[in-house]
Amino acid sequence: MKTYRFGVLGAGNMGMAIAEGAVRAGLLTRDQALLFNRSEDKRAANAARGYAVTGNYTEVYTACETVLLAVKPQNFDEILPVLGKCEGEKPLVVSIAAGVTFEKIERALGADTAVIRVMPNTPLMLGEGATELVKNAAATDAQLAQIRALFDTMGVTVVFDREDMLNEVIPYAGSAPAYIYAFADAMVKSAAAHGIGQEDALKLFCQTMIGSAKMLLEGGKTPAELIRAVCSPGGTTIEAMKVLEACGLADMLAQANDKCIARAYELGK
């Protein structure tokens, strides 16, 4: 019998966002979650909020029904061999580490360990995430449904049958927020050159992104059809689009995405 329902091994920004999301959704209470962090100050802060805390990450693995591995990918080589030596009933392992494969986790923890890999993006911290999931052979459909239900409360989810799809999809959800922030930064800087203040430019552009996303999701038209609808012949937008096409926007994004995916595979080696 496990002491806690949910454990977070690496209670940083994303780990805490997931724990808090589970609490907000009523899936567990704070005292049913055990959080590991090396920082004594952070442990004290989390304890003050009502969470159980520990400075020993093996305790999370042995005492929790479900364990979220939320440490950085480069830390897995340190923690996995130690967890593999733990005795007792194995928890359901949920990993959010990009590129850390089932094979690597199973090699340390055993092929009989139920593992679900999850790729969330940072908007999850506001309850607007886009998350992809895939389970290993040892995990059941019921366990996958349980974890998907958790992430459904924090945005939208997609389940894949093949593990490699988590690498292939990274540019389009996991890394995409950085693309969007870069685009927003460039737009704000351009607006400043035309006498528009940063606050006003950001407000207008962000609302335009929200509205455009809704048009894409709910408007019943393809991206190409929506572009044509904005680009009136002889109008302003079509002149801007000519520049983006001449600069090779689509090719540039394709190259960026390929680099992103290649790095994900490198991290898994």
Secondary structure, 3 states (H helix, E strand, C coil): CCCEEEEEECCCHHHHHHHHHHHHCCCCCHHHEEEECCCHHHHHHHHHCCCEEECCHHHHHHHEEEEEECCCHHHHHHHHHHHHCCCCCCCEEEECCCCCCHHHHHHHHCCCCCEEEEECCHHHHHCCEEEEEEECCCCCHHHHHHHHHHHHCCEEEEECCCCCHHHHCHHHCCCHHHHHHHHHHHHHHHHHHCCCCHHHHHHHHHHHHHHHHHHHHHCCCCHHHHHHHHCCCCCHHHHHHHHHHHCCHHHHHHHHHHHHHHHHHHHCC
